Amino acid sequence: MRIAMISEHASPLAARGGPAGKGLGGADGGGQNVFVAELATELGRQGHYVTVYTRRDAPALPHRVRLAPGVTVEHVPAGPPERIAKDDLLPWMHDFGTYLGRRWAAEPPDVAHAHFWMSGLAAIQAGQAAGSRRVPVVQTFHALGTVKRRHQGGKDTSPASRVRLERAIGRGADAVIATCSDETAELAAMGVDRDRVRVVPCGVDLALFTPAGAPAAGGGEPHRLVVLSRLVERKGVDTAIRALAHLPDAELAVAGGPPRGDLGGDPEARRLRQVARDAGVAGRVEFLGRLGREDVPPLLRSASLVVALPWYEPFGMVPLEAMACGVPVVASAVGGHLDTVMDGVTGALVPPRDPEAAARTIRALLDDPAKRAAMGFAAGGRARERYSWAHVAAGTAEVYRHAAALSEVAA
């Protein structure tokens, strides 16, 4: 198939250290970059031809970049060629869609796959204007405005029109891919026809994330807990820090945010350091800053437990990466964690925003090394059996074929 993949703010090149990326963990960099890079690469490996369209956010970026065999990244001139926060990109989506429409009029793809809601706006606009044959659109939201608003309230910086537009995108797309079971209920509440929703999870790079290999220095005694996260409040890093106050024989390594040398200028990093001081654990919390992709598996392998305690999580790739490394996870019982983490088998689920409950669960597992070892073994098996990118890409391609067939019938 000829596949157009639209990822307006999250370039897959950022996941590979390419010209658009300097590592992951920034405010708008993380899971979606990796998702798009890995999915596109695997689709190319399976014989498809993929063009990923992402916004040009620097003047020196080349027009087209080869990401992998069969996969090209194309930088779209929509808005000024500079870094713009994703929540401020809405005014430029019409230009993005107009560009796509012109490109597709000359060479229409078999299907367009939009990642994030703003990409959906551009894809639907372009698909309808691409010439004699409408391009079918598959939508993956990655996060829903209704969920974000419910949990963040007045701190949600999304455009006011987001929820309304997401509802229109969900109803206008030919198919919607939910990354977890929990998302299907949210989509149904938005009025999206359940018959057009398919659950296809995120995947994990099983060649990179593996139990084999040396752990990063610093593991051992005391017990090391690891958090790998963007430094934004809803990720619940402060919950992990407060839990540490009840775990005197543990230390916490926090990876993510800006580069280590720039953490002092990051408002959330400063807030978290104050949380650590207030909790009396500042000497046992280490902020590592942004890591390169290759540095993540050794860090995860150095952990007694990986801790992921967001308020909500559309999918959550970090627990899956830890599982693939054979490390059990203590995760908040939200969103995608409910699918990936088998409570009591591959890790443990705890209530969000509850440091005491997290600490009790972590304490029990730290005191039972045999159980942690069994969980780590089971976690690795589950990751390999269910979450390879080959499996995910095959499931995604099946959704593409279904959407294209429906589009042909409608025409």
C-alpha positions as CSV (number, residue, x, y, z in Angstrom):
1,M,0.0,0.0,0.0
2,R,1.0,3.6,-0.4
3,I,0.5,5.1,3.0
4,A,0.5,8.8,4.0
5,M,1.2,9.2,7.7
6,I,0.5,12.6,9.2
7,S,2.2,13.6,12.5
8,E,2.0,17.4,12.6
9,H,4.0,18.1,15.7
10,A,5.8,14.8,16.5
11,S,8.5,14.1,13.9
12,P,9.7,10.4,13.8
13,L,13.2,11.8,13.2
14,A,13.3,12.9,16.8
15,A,13.1,9.3,17.9
16,R,16.2,8.5,15.8
17,G,18.3,11.5,16.6
18,G,17.9,12.9,13.1
19,P,17.8,16.5,12.0
20,A,14.4,17.2,13.7
21,G,15.3,15.7,17.0
22,K,17.9,16.0,19.8
23,G,16.5,13.2,22.0
24,L,13.2,12.5,23.7
25,G,11.6,13.8,26.9
26,G,10.8,17.4,26.1
27,A,7.4,18.9,26.7
28,D,6.1,17.8,23.2
29,G,8.5,15.0,22.5
30,G,8.1,11.4,23.5
31,G,5.8,8.5,22.8
32,Q,4.2,9.7,19.6
33,N,7.6,10.4,18.0
34,V,8.6,6.8,18.8
35,F,5.2,5.3,17.8
36,V,5.3,7.0,14.4
37,A,8.9,6.1,13.7
38,E,8.6,2.5,14.7
39,L,5.2,1.9,13.0
40,A,6.4,3.5,9.7
41,T,9.6,1.6,9.8
42,E,7.9,-1.7,10.3
43,L,5.3,-1.0,7.6
44,G,8.2,-0.3,5.2
45,R,9.8,-3.6,6.3
46,Q,6.6,-5.4,5.5
47,G,6.6,-4.0,1.9
48,H,4.5,-0.9,2.1
49,Y,5.6,2.6,1.0
50,V,5.2,5.3,3.7
51,T,5.5,9.0,3.6
52,V,5.4,10.7,7.0
53,Y,4.3,14.4,6.8
54,T,5.4,16.5,9.7
55,R,5.7,20.3,10.1
56,R,8.8,22.1,9.2
57,D,9.9,23.6,12.5
58,A,13.4,24.8,11.6
59,P,14.6,26.7,8.4
60,A,17.5,24.4,7.6
61,L,15.5,21.1,7.5
62,P,15.7,19.3,4.2
63,H,12.5,18.9,2.3
64,R,12.6,15.1,2.4
65,V,14.6,12.7,4.5
66,R,14.8,8.9,4.2
67,L,13.9,7.3,7.6
68,A,14.1,3.6,6.6
69,P,13.7,1.4,3.6
70,G,10.4,2.4,2.0
71,V,9.9,5.3,4.4
72,T,10.4,9.0,3.8
73,V,9.8,11.9,6.0
74,E,8.5,15.1,4.3
75,H,8.7,18.5,6.1
76,V,5.5,20.5,5.4
77,P,5.7,24.3,5.2
78,A,2.8,25.3,7.5
79,G,3.5,28.3,9.8
80,P,6.9,29.8,10.5
81,P,9.8,27.4,10.4
82,E,10.4,27.5,14.1
83,R,9.6,25.6,17.2
84,I,5.9,26.1,18.2
85,A,4.2,24.3,21.1
86,K,1.7,21.8,19.8
87,D,-1.2,23.4,21.5
88,D,-0.5,26.6,19.4
89,L,-0.4,24.9,16.0
90,L,-4.2,24.9,15.2
91,P,-4.1,28.1,13.1
92,W,-1.6,26.5,10.7
93,M,-3.5,23.2,10.1
94,H,-5.5,24.6,7.2
95,D,-2.2,25.4,5.4
96,F,-1.0,21.9,6.3
97,G,-4.1,20.4,4.8
98,T,-3.8,22.5,1.7
99,Y,-0.3,21.3,1.1
100,L,-1.3,17.7,1.5
101,G,-4.2,18.2,-0.9
102,R,-1.9,19.5,-3.6
103,R,0.5,16.6,-3.1
104,W,-2.2,14.0,-3.1
105,A,-3.9,15.4,-6.2
106,A,-0.8,14.5,-8.1
107,E,-0.1,11.2,-6.3
108,P,-2.9,10.0,-4.0
109,P,-2.0,7.5,-1.3
110,D,-4.1,4.4,-0.8
111,V,-4.8,5.5,2.8
112,A,-3.9,8.4,5.2
113,H,-3.2,7.7,8.8
114,A,-3.4,10.8,11.1
115,H,-1.7,10.9,14.4
116,F,-3.2,13.3,17.0
117,W,-6.3,15.4,16.4
118,M,-4.8,18.3,14.6
119,S,-3.3,15.9,12.1
120,G,-6.8,14.5,11.6
121,L,-8.1,18.0,10.6
122,A,-5.4,18.3,7.9
123,A,-5.8,14.7,6.7
124,I,-9.6,14.9,6.3
125,Q,-9.4,18.3,4.6
126,A,-6.7,17.0,2.2
127,G,-8.5,13.7,1.6
128,Q,-11.6,15.4,0.4
129,A,-9.7,17.8,-1.9
130,A,-7.2,15.4,-3.4
131,G,-8.8,15.0,-6.7
132,S,-11.2,12.5,-8.2
133,R,-10.7,9.8,-5.6
134,R,-11.2,10.7,-1.9
135,V,-8.4,9.4,0.3
136,P,-9.6,7.3,3.2
137,V,-8.5,8.5,6.6
138,V,-7.6,6.4,9.6
139,Q,-7.3,8.4,12.9
140,T,-5.3,7.7,16.0
141,F,-5.8,10.3,18.7
142,H,-3.0,9.3,21.1
143,A,-4.8,11.5,23.7
144,L,-8.3,12.8,23.9
145,G,-9.3,16.3,24.9
146,T,-12.2,15.1,27.0
147,V,-9.9,13.0,29.1
148,K,-7.2,15.7,29.3
149,R,-9.8,18.3,30.4
150,R,-11.3,16.0,33.0
151,H,-8.0,15.4,34.7
152,Q,-6.3,18.8,34.2
153,G,-9.2,21.2,34.3
154,G,-8.0,24.8,34.1
155,K,-4.4,23.7,33.5
156,D,-5.3,22.2,30.1
157,T,-3.6,24.4,27.5
158,S,-5.4,22.9,24.5
159,P,-7.5,25.1,22.2
160,A,-11.0,25.6,23.4
161,S,-12.4,24.0,20.3
162,R,-10.4,20.7,20.7
163,V,-13.2,18.6,22.1
164,R,-15.7,19.7,19.5
165,L,-13.2,19.2,16.7
166,E,-12.2,15.8,18.0
167,R,-15.8,14.7,17.9
168,A,-16.1,15.8,14.3
169,I,-12.8,14.0,13.3
170,G,-13.9,10.8,15.1
171,R,-17.2,10.8,13.1
172,G,-15.6,11.9,9.8
173,A,-12.7,9.4,9.7
174,D,-13.2,6.1,7.9
175,A,-11.7,4.2,10.9
176,V,-10.4,5.1,14.3
177,I,-7.6,3.1,16.0
178,A,-7.8,3.1,19.8
179,T,-4.5,2.1,21.4
180,C,-6.2,0.6,24.5
181,S,-9.6,-0.8,25.5
182,D,-10.3,2.2,27.9
183,E,-10.2,4.6,24.9
184,T,-13.1,2.8,23.1
185,A,-15.5,3.8,25.8
186,E,-14.4,7.4,25.6
187,L,-14.8,7.4,21.8
188,A,-18.3,5.9,22.1
189,A,-19.2,8.7,24.5
190,M,-18.1,11.1,21.8
191,G,-20.6,9.6,19.4
192,V,-18.0,7.6,17.4
193,D,-19.6,4.5,15.9
194,R,-18.1,1.4,17.7
195,D,-18.1,-0.5,14.4
196,R,-15.5,1.9,13.0
197,V,-13.2,1.6,16.1
198,R,-10.4,-1.0,16.3
199,V,-8.0,-1.5,19.2
200,V,-4.4,-1.8,18.0
201,P,-1.9,-1.2,20.8
202,C,1.5,0.5,20.7
203,G,4.5,-1.8,20.2
204,V,8.0,-2.1,21.6
205,D,11.4,-2.5,19.9
206,L,12.3,-6.0,21.1
207,A,15.8,-5.7,19.7
208,L,16.5,-2.6,21.8
209,F,14.5,-3.4,24.9
210,T,15.7,-6.7,26.1
211,P,16.6,-8.4,29.4
212,A,20.1,-9.1,28.0
213,G,22.8,-6.4,28.4
214,A,24.5,-4.6,31.1
215,P,22.4,-2.3,33.4
216,A,23.4,1.3,33.9
217,A,25.7,2.1,36.8
218,G,24.0,3.0,40.0
219,G,21.6,0.0,40.5
220,G,21.8,-2.4,43.4
221,E,21.7,-1.2,47.0
222,P,19.8,0.7,48.1
223,H,16.9,-0.4,45.8
224,R,16.7,1.8,42.7
225,L,13.3,2.9,41.4
226,V,13.2,4.4,38.0
227,V,10.8,6.9,36.5
228,L,11.1,7.7,32.8
229,S,8.7,10.5,31.8
230,R,8.2,13.9,30.3
231,L,8.3,16.4,33.1
232,V,4.7,17.6,33.0
233,E,2.5,17.6,36.1
234,R,-0.1,15.0,34.9
235,K,2.7,12.4,34.6
236,G,2.6,12.0,38.4
237,V,6.4,12.1,39.0
238,D,5.6,14.0,42.3
239,T,3.6,10.9,43.4
240,A,6.6,8.7,43.0
241,I,8.8,11.3,44.9
242,R,6.3,11.4,47.8
243,A,6.1,7.6,47.9
244,L,9.9,7.6,48.4
245,A,9.4,9.2,51.8
246,H,7.9,5.8,53.0
247,L,10.8,3.8,51.5
248,P,13.9,4.6,53.4
249,D,16.1,2.0,51.7
250,A,15.2,3.1,48.1
251,E,16.5,5.8,45.7
252,L,14.7,7.2,42.8
253,A,16.2,8.1,39.3
254,V,14.0,10.4,37.2
255,A,14.8,10.5,33.5
256,G,13.2,13.0,31.2
257,G,12.7,16.7,30.6
258,P,15.4,19.0,29.1
259,P,19.1,17.9,29.0
260,R,20.6,17.5,32.5
261,G,22.4,20.8,32.4
262,D,19.2,22.7,31.6
263,L,17.0,21.2,34.4
264,G,17.6,24.3,36.5
265,G,15.6,26.4,34.0
266,D,12.7,24.0,33.7
267,P,9.7,25.0,35.9
268,E,8.5,21.5,36.4
269,A,11.9,20.2,37.3
270,R,12.2,23.0,39.9
271,R,8.8,22.1,41.3
272,L,9.7,18.5,41.6
273,R,13.0,19.3,43.3
274,Q,11.0,21.3,45.9
275,V,8.6,18.4,46.3
276,A,11.6,16.2,47.1
277,R,12.9,18.7,49.6
278,D,9.5,19.0,51.3
279,A,9.3,15.2,51.5
280,G,12.8,15.0,53.0
281,V,14.1,12.8,50.2
282,A,16.1,15.3,48.1
283,G,19.3,13.3,48.7
284,R,17.7,10.1,47.3
285,V,16.3,11.6,44.1
286,E,18.5,12.0,41.1
287,F,17.2,13.9,38.0
288,L,19.0,12.6,34.9
289,G,17.4,14.9,32.3
290,R,16.8,13.9,28.8
291,L,18.3,10.6,27.6
292,G,19.2,9.3,24.2
293,R,17.1,6.3,23.1
294,E,20.1,3.9,23.4
295,D,20.6,4.9,27.1
296,V,17.0,4.0,28.2
297,P,17.3,0.1,28.2
298,P,20.4,0.1,30.5
299,L,18.6,2.5,32.9
300,L,15.5,0.3,33.0
301,R,17.5,-2.8,33.6
302,S,19.2,-1.1,36.6
303,A,15.9,-0.8,38.4
304,S,14.4,-3.0,41.1
305,L,11.1,-1.6,39.9
306,V,10.0,0.9,37.2
307,V,7.4,3.3,38.4
308,A,4.8,5.0,36.2
309,L,2.2,6.9,38.1
310,P,0.4,9.4,35.7
311,W,-3.0,10.8,36.5
312,Y,-4.2,9.4,33.1
313,E,-2.3,7.7,30.3
314,P,-3.7,7.1,26.7
315,F,-1.3,4.2,26.3
316,G,1.9,4.4,28.2
317,M,5.0,3.1,26.4
318,V,7.4,3.1,29.4
319,P,5.7,0.2,31.2
320,L,5.9,-1.8,28.0
321,E,9.6,-0.9,27.5
322,A,10.3,-1.9,31.1
323,M,8.4,-5.2,30.7
324,A,10.5,-6.0,27.5
325,C,13.6,-5.5,29.6
326,G,12.3,-8.0,32.2
327,V,11.6,-5.4,34.9
328,P,8.3,-5.4,36.8
329,V,6.3,-2.2,36.8
330,V,4.2,-0.4,39.4
331,A,1.8,1.7,37.4
332,S,-1.3,3.7,38.0
333,A,-4.5,1.9,37.1
334,V,-5.4,4.1,34.2
335,G,-5.8,4.0,30.4
336,G,-3.4,1.8,28.6
337,H,-1.8,0.5,31.8
338,L,-5.0,-1.5,32.3
339,D,-4.2,-3.5,29.2
340,T,-0.4,-3.8,29.3
341,V,0.3,-4.4,33.0
342,M,-1.3,-7.7,34.4
343,D,-1.8,-6.8,38.1
344,G,0.0,-9.3,40.3
345,V,1.6,-11.1,37.2
346,T,3.8,-8.6,35.3
347,G,3.7,-5.9,37.9
348,A,1.2,-4.1,40.0
349,L,-1.6,-1.5,39.5
350,V,-2.2,1.2,42.1
351,P,-4.6,4.2,42.3
352,P,-3.4,7.4,40.7
353,R,-2.3,10.4,42.9
354,D,-2.0,8.2,46.0
355,P,1.7,8.1,47.3
356,E,0.8,6.0,50.3
357,A,-0.8,3.2,48.2
358,A,2.1,3.3,45.8
359,A,4.6,3.0,48.6
360,R,2.8,0.1,50.2
361,T,2.8,-1.8,46.9
362,I,6.4,-1.0,46.2
363,R,7.4,-2.0,49.7
364,A,5.8,-5.4,49.3
365,L,7.6,-6.0,46.1
366,L,11.0,-4.8,47.3
367,D,10.7,-7.2,50.2
368,D,10.0,-10.1,47.9
369,P,12.8,-10.6,45.4
370,A,11.5,-13.9,44.2
371,K,8.2,-12.4,43.3
372,R,9.9,-9.5,41.5
373,A,12.0,-12.0,39.5
374,A,8.9,-14.0,38.5
375,M,7.1,-10.8,37.5
376,G,10.0,-9.7,35.4
377,F,10.1,-13.0,33.6
378,A,6.4,-12.9,32.9
379,A,6.6,-9.3,31.8
380,G,9.3,-10.1,29.2
381,G,7.2,-12.9,27.9
382,R,4.1,-10.8,27.6
383,A,5.9,-8.1,25.8
384,R,7.4,-10.5,23.2
385,E,4.1,-12.3,22.6
386,R,1.8,-9.4,22.2
387,Y,3.6,-6.2,21.5
388,S,6.2,-6.6,18.8
389,W,6.1,-3.9,16.1
390,A,5.7,-6.6,13.5
391,H,2.4,-7.6,15.2
392,V,1.2,-4.0,15.6
393,A,2.0,-3.1,12.0
394,A,0.2,-6.1,10.7
395,G,-2.9,-5.2,12.7
396,T,-2.7,-1.6,11.6
397,A,-2.4,-2.6,7.9
398,E,-5.5,-4.6,8.3
399,V,-7.3,-1.5,9.5
400,Y,-6.0,0.4,6.5
401,R,-7.4,-2.3,4.1
402,H,-10.7,-2.2,5.9
403,A,-11.0,1.6,5.7
404,A,-9.9,1.6,2.0
405,A,-12.6,-1.0,1.2
406,L,-15.3,0.9,3.0
407,S,-14.2,4.0,1.1
408,E,-14.5,2.2,-2.2
409,V,-18.0,1.0,-1.4
410,A,-19.1,4.5,-0.4
411,A,-17.7,5.9,-3.7
